[in-house]
Amino acid sequence: MLYELIAIVRPGSLKEVKEIAKNAGVQVLRSGGVVRGYTNWGTFTLPRPTTKHQARYSEGWHFIMRFDASGPVQAAVRRTLSLDPRMIRFSVVKLGTKLEDINDVPGRVEWNPHKSNLRDGIRSLDAGIFGSREGQE
């Protein structure tokens, strides 16, 4: 199964982000999975301030890892990340199970360079998914 890990790490050094990403990737590889690629999106302001591990954060370092692995491996990656105090937030999304669905999925996740921050990107994504509400009343 193809998964996408979307992670937000506390702001600080890039070394911490690389270490967390490497540990997650090594865990997948040791379990017989495949890491398709990493994408570093850099630091962004969070949609709202978040408290995690008794600290308050208003921005975080975002990265994405795409990987193929079994369900138990994905659960182990989630468990490991949830115990790391440097993590602010993360999510694992299943992109597909059939080869026909996932064979053309690239390893990198491109960011729209015309967006000034993550919140603008989310707003435009919501507009694209839900459509315009004009004239629906």
C-alpha positions as CSV (number, residue, x, y, z in Angstrom):
1,M,0.0,0.0,0.0
2,L,1.2,3.5,-0.8
3,Y,1.1,6.0,2.1
4,E,2.0,9.7,2.5
5,L,3.3,11.0,5.8
6,I,2.7,14.7,6.3
7,A,4.7,15.8,9.3
8,I,5.2,19.1,11.1
9,V,8.3,19.4,13.3
10,R,9.0,22.1,15.8
11,P,10.9,25.0,14.2
12,G,14.6,25.0,14.8
13,S,17.4,23.3,13.1
14,L,17.2,21.5,9.8
15,K,19.3,18.7,11.4
16,E,16.4,17.7,13.6
17,V,14.0,17.5,10.7
18,K,16.4,15.4,8.7
19,E,16.9,13.1,11.7
20,I,13.2,12.5,12.1
21,A,12.7,11.9,8.4
22,K,15.6,9.6,8.3
23,N,14.4,7.6,11.3
24,A,11.0,7.2,9.8
25,G,12.5,6.1,6.4
26,V,14.9,3.6,8.1
27,Q,11.9,2.1,10.0
28,V,10.1,1.5,6.7
29,L,13.1,0.1,4.9
30,R,14.0,-2.3,7.8
31,S,10.4,-3.7,7.6
32,G,10.6,-4.4,3.9
33,G,9.0,-1.3,2.6
34,V,10.1,1.2,0.0
35,V,10.6,5.0,0.5
36,R,9.5,6.7,-2.7
37,G,10.7,10.2,-1.8
38,Y,10.9,13.1,0.6
39,T,9.7,16.7,0.1
40,N,10.8,19.5,2.3
41,W,8.3,22.4,2.3
42,G,10.2,24.5,4.9
43,T,8.6,26.5,7.8
44,F,5.1,27.8,7.7
45,T,2.8,29.5,10.1
46,L,0.3,27.0,11.5
47,P,-3.4,27.7,10.9
48,R,-3.7,28.3,14.7
49,P,-1.3,28.1,17.6
50,T,-0.9,24.5,18.9
51,T,0.3,23.2,22.2
52,K,2.3,20.0,22.1
53,H,4.5,18.4,24.8
54,Q,3.9,21.5,27.1
55,A,5.2,24.0,24.5
56,R,3.2,26.4,22.3
57,Y,4.0,26.6,18.6
58,S,2.8,29.1,16.0
59,E,4.9,27.8,13.1
60,G,6.5,24.5,12.2
61,W,8.7,22.8,9.7
62,H,6.7,20.7,7.1
63,F,8.0,17.7,5.3
64,I,6.3,14.8,3.4
65,M,7.5,11.3,2.9
66,R,5.8,8.9,0.4
67,F,6.4,5.2,1.1
68,D,5.1,1.7,0.3
69,A,4.6,-0.6,3.3
70,S,2.1,-2.9,5.0
71,G,-0.4,-1.6,7.5
72,P,1.5,-2.7,10.6
73,V,4.6,-0.9,9.4
74,Q,2.6,2.3,8.9
75,A,1.2,1.9,12.5
76,A,4.7,1.5,13.8
77,V,5.9,4.7,12.1
78,R,2.9,6.5,13.6
79,R,3.7,5.1,17.1
80,T,7.3,6.2,16.8
81,L,6.4,9.7,15.6
82,S,3.8,10.2,18.4
83,L,6.5,9.5,21.0
84,D,9.0,12.0,19.6
85,P,8.8,15.4,21.5
86,R,10.1,17.3,18.5
87,M,7.0,16.5,16.5
88,I,4.1,19.0,16.5
89,R,1.7,17.1,14.4
90,F,1.6,14.4,11.7
91,S,-0.8,12.5,9.5
92,V,-0.5,9.4,7.4
93,V,-2.8,9.1,4.4
94,K,-3.3,6.0,2.3
95,L,-3.0,6.9,-1.4
96,G,-3.9,3.5,-2.8
97,T,-3.6,-0.2,-2.7
98,K,-3.8,-1.4,-6.4
99,L,-0.8,-1.1,-8.6
100,E,-2.9,0.6,-11.3
101,D,-3.7,3.4,-8.9
102,I,-0.2,4.0,-7.5
103,N,2.3,3.2,-10.3
104,D,2.4,6.8,-11.6
105,V,2.5,8.6,-8.2
106,P,5.8,10.5,-8.0
107,G,8.0,10.6,-4.9
108,R,8.0,14.4,-4.6
109,V,5.0,16.5,-3.7
110,E,5.2,19.9,-5.4
111,W,4.1,23.1,-3.7
112,N,2.3,25.8,-5.7
113,P,4.9,28.6,-5.8
114,H,2.1,31.2,-6.3
115,K,0.8,30.7,-2.7
116,S,2.4,33.0,-0.1
117,N,1.8,30.6,2.9
118,L,0.2,27.3,3.8
119,R,-3.1,28.9,4.8
120,D,-3.6,30.4,1.3
121,G,-2.8,27.0,-0.2
122,I,-5.4,25.3,2.0
123,R,-8.0,28.0,1.1
124,S,-7.5,27.5,-2.6
125,L,-7.7,23.7,-2.1
126,D,-11.0,24.0,-0.2
127,A,-12.4,26.2,-3.0
128,G,-11.4,23.7,-5.6
129,I,-12.9,20.8,-3.7
130,F,-16.1,22.4,-2.5
131,G,-16.5,24.8,-5.4
132,S,-17.9,28.3,-5.3
133,R,-21.0,28.9,-3.3
134,E,-22.2,31.8,-5.4
135,G,-25.7,31.4,-6.7
136,Q,-26.5,28.3,-4.6
137,E,-28.8,30.1,-2.2
